[in-house]
Amino acid sequence: QYAYEDRTCGTAPAPPAADVVFAGEASRPFCDALSEFNSQADKIASSRFDPKMMREFVTGERFTELLDGLNDTAPAEVAADVRADTEWLRTRWDDVVARYDYDVRGIYLGGTAEDLAVFNRTHPDVLEHASRSAAYEEQVCEG
């Protein structure tokens, strides 16, 4: 059932890690930048996705600073993927979040399959990039 919903409705919560192997030393600056970004996302999740907190983050300077930090520190193996993913967050993702007034519940309850795929970064236009970034994070930063 869940796999069907994920494919049909776009409700997959995050892109799965790509089936790729990264070897070598971790890029500490990138992993630290990613940890900072994830920490902010965790704060929003802990607030039960409070729309006010989401709006303040996404429309504030910190969001841009964190995305710039990811771009600036991305290792060569995933630099193009990170740039594509951060551009997605700045544009298509931000458009969907703003359309639903920064209310994640509104996206899940009223969003189209397209809106959900954009929000969850499972849309075909970004999925490969987000999946490669996720694989790097799992294997190198967390591994």
C-alpha positions in Angstrom: 0.0 0.0 0.0 2.7 2.5 1.0 4.8 1.9 -2.1 1.7 2.5 -4.3 0.9 5.7 -2.4 4.5 6.9 -2.7 4.5 6.3 -6.5 1.0 7.5 -7.2 0.5 10.3 -4.7 4.0 11.5 -4.3 3.9 11.1 -0.5 7.4 9.6 -0.1 8.9 11.7 2.7 12.3 12.0 1.2 14.3 10.7 -1.7 15.9 7.3 -1.1 19.7 7.2 -1.3 20.9 6.4 -4.8 22.5 3.0 -5.5 26.0 4.4 -5.8 29.1 3.9 -3.7 31.2 6.9 -2.5 34.7 6.1 -1.2 37.2 8.3 0.4 37.5 10.8 3.1 34.5 12.9 4.2 34.5 16.5 3.3 34.2 17.9 6.8 33.1 21.4 5.7 30.3 19.9 3.6 29.2 17.4 6.2 29.2 20.2 8.8 27.2 22.4 6.5 24.7 19.6 5.9 24.5 19.0 9.6 23.6 22.6 10.2 20.9 22.5 7.5 19.5 19.3 8.9 19.5 20.7 12.4 17.3 23.6 11.3 15.0 21.2 9.5 14.8 19.1 12.7 13.9 22.2 14.7 11.0 22.8 12.4 9.9 19.2 12.6 10.1 19.4 16.4 7.8 22.3 16.3 5.2 20.0 14.6 5.9 21.9 11.4 4.7 25.2 12.8 3.9 27.4 9.7 5.2 30.5 11.4 8.6 28.8 12.1 8.7 27.4 8.6 8.0 30.9 7.1 10.6 32.6 9.2 13.2 30.0 8.1 12.4 29.8 4.4 12.0 33.5 3.9 14.9 34.5 6.1 18.6 35.0 5.4 19.5 31.8 7.3 17.9 29.6 4.6 19.9 31.2 1.9 23.1 31.1 4.0 22.7 27.4 4.6 22.0 26.6 1.0 25.0 28.7 -0.1 27.1 26.9 2.5 26.2 23.6 1.0 27.1 24.8 -2.5 30.3 26.3 -1.4 31.6 23.2 0.4 30.2 20.4 -1.7 32.9 17.9 -2.7 33.5 17.3 -6.4 31.7 13.9 -6.4 28.4 15.5 -5.6 28.8 19.2 -6.3 26.6 19.2 -9.4 23.9 17.3 -7.5 24.1 19.6 -4.5 23.8 22.6 -6.7 20.8 21.2 -8.5 19.2 20.2 -5.2 19.7 23.6 -3.6 18.4 25.4 -6.7 15.3 23.2 -6.4 14.8 24.2 -2.8 15.2 27.9 -3.7 12.8 27.7 -6.6 10.2 24.9 -7.2 10.2 23.8 -3.5 9.9 27.3 -2.2 7.1 28.1 -4.6 5.1 25.1 -3.3 5.7 25.9 0.3 4.7 29.5 -0.1 1.6 28.5 -2.0 0.4 26.6 1.0 1.4 29.4 3.3 4.3 27.5 4.8 1.9 24.9 6.2 3.3 21.4 5.7 0.1 19.8 6.8 -1.7 21.8 4.1 0.7 20.5 1.4 0.0 16.9 2.5 -3.7 17.3 2.9 -4.5 19.5 -0.1 -1.5 19.3 -2.4 -1.6 17.6 -5.8 0.7 14.7 -6.5 2.9 17.2 -8.3 3.0 19.5 -5.2 3.9 16.6 -3.0 6.7 15.3 -5.3 8.1 18.8 -5.5 8.0 19.3 -1.7 9.5 15.8 -1.0 12.1 16.2 -3.7 10.9 13.0 -5.4 9.9 14.8 -8.6 11.7 13.3 -11.6 13.5 16.6 -12.3 15.4 16.5 -9.0 15.1 12.9 -7.7 18.5 11.7 -9.1 20.3 14.7 -7.6 18.7 14.5 -4.2 19.2 10.7 -4.1 23.0 11.1 -4.9 23.3 13.7 -2.2 21.4 11.5 0.3 23.8 8.6 -0.6 26.8 10.8 0.1 25.4 11.9 3.4 24.6 8.3 4.5 27.9 6.8 3.3 30.4 9.5 4.0 29.1 12.0 6.4 27.2 9.6 8.6 29.2 6.4 7.8 
